[in-house]
Amino acid sequence: MQLWPSLLRFIHAIVAVILAGLERSFCSLASELQAGHRLAETVLIVAVFVCAYEATVSPLQKTLLLLCAMCLTTQAGINLFHELSGTRFGGDFVSFWNAAHRVRHGDIAAIYDPDAWHRILSSTTDPNSLSWFVYPPFTLFGLWPLGDATYNEAVLAWSLVPLTFYFALIVLLAKRSGLGLDANPACENSWSREQAYAVLIAFSLPFLSASLIFGQTGTLVAVFFLGMAYFWPMRPILAGICIGFLAIKPQMGLLIPFALLVSGQWRVVAAAATTVLSLIVLSTIWLGAAIWTDYLRMSFLFGHFIGSGYGGIRQLALGPYVSLQGAGMPAAFAGVFQVVASVAVLTAIVQAFWRSKANQQELGKDDGRLDLRLGLLAAGTLLTTPYTLSYDTPLLMLSIIPLLARNWRDGWDGIELASVTALLSLPSAQQFFAFFWHVPFAFLALLLWFGVLYRRFQKERPTQPAVSARGTVRGQPGSTGLPAMGLDAVP
């Protein structure tokens, strides 16, 4: 247990050195930053240092956080307007649209076409534009309705439909975590709760912007992950179905089986396995068995392509294997760091969910820290998967919600506030640090964030068994304000 405090101090020192260097060279690099980014980051840092010196959240702190939320919203709007004014919105979405068009019109062999991509990757020059489709064949079930739409119609549906579910789920999960509740129930008011949820939505915008601008699957994958988290305590079948749908991007579910097995969630396991098997069988009946051979060949090519360190990918990578290569580390050493980080994260996840099973048997209900466990699972997923990029970050809101709920009520811890600052600036600062300084900022920010979450989980005491299944614990030290997850509770 002494390893984590030492690791956190080490990472905190690294971040301090980076910030000091940024301050010294700010004037010379200011021309490289957009005005919107400078404004948002400046206000956010001011809010951080004001909040860090008080034990409870004062009205001034909440006002500064709201100002920060407004700046983040403005920044996201500027980024979106800039992309809409370009020639084509949604960059990578063209690969999904092409796949939808081909499957709709029966051109199955052209969906993956590994032979053509093998010739491209065997050439001496890097491809300038990548539009290949590397998702499992059953992903085409969801893309098929877009096959007859124009590009603009398809990208609009692709972008907006998942957003509706995403915002609904983060609000529901935040409500379950007690966001907006004060330590003293007599001081609660609707305005404080509205402020808290405004900050919640604004905190999600930097992550969503990265996914929307790239036209990628980050928001959709986050919806399935958030759905799993929401249904986990009460609706195991629905939670399993959400996990099954995560198979569209299999690497995003690497840690979930371990969490399910050590916590004894057998109904969730059965539902997830049934969902994946059904998707495989139905897609094989629909598209034929040969498409799986093409998919596996394409996946092998894509893995080799990513592992070789394509320059455009390195600046967007989150995990240590690719991002550390971008910082100049040899592939072998980067691989060692990836293994070490993955084993450490897996150990923490197993310990957290194993304790969940033990506490549930002892107390007869969840111990009030389920949201922290699921937050660790979300943050750990991005660290253990070698191939995760900045557009996968919408998932991180599942890890931000529990700390935001606790700190809105009890006040911010300094290192927690510093880590959430680094996390919110990750999508915009990642490429800047990687390109100019060869610093894997995203990996360091994620590692710090996971350590902070684990530290909070270790410090927090389980709720007492006397709490009613329909009640909430408020003001108790170490309590989350979560509804107790008894068998008779309703969502």
Buried (B, 14 or more C-beta within 10 A) or exposed (E): EEEBEEBBEEBBEBBEEBBEEBEEEEEEEEEEBEEBBBBBBEBBBEBBEBBBEEEEBEEEBBEBBBBBBBBBBBBBEBBBEEBEEEEEBBBBBBBBBBBBBBBBEEEBEBBBBBEEBBEBBEEEEEBEEBBBBBBBBBBBBBBBEBBEBEBEEBBBEBBEEBBEBBBEBBBBBBBBBBBBBBBEEEEBEEEBBEBBBBBBBBBBBBBBBBBBBBBBBBBBBBBBBBBBBBBBBEBBBBBBBBBBBBBBBEBBBBBBEBBBBBBBBEBBBEBBBBBBEEBBEEBBEBBEEEBBEBBEBBBEBBEEBBBEBBEEBBBBBBBBBBBBBBBEBEBEEBBBBBEEBBEBBBEBBBBBBBBBBEBBEEBEBBBBBBBBBBBBBBBBBBBBBBBBBBBBBBBBBBBBBBBBBBBBBBBBBEBBBBBBBBBBBBBBBBBBBBBEBEBBBBBBBBBBBBBBBBBBBBEBEBBEEEBEBEEBBBEBEBBBBBBBBBEEBEE
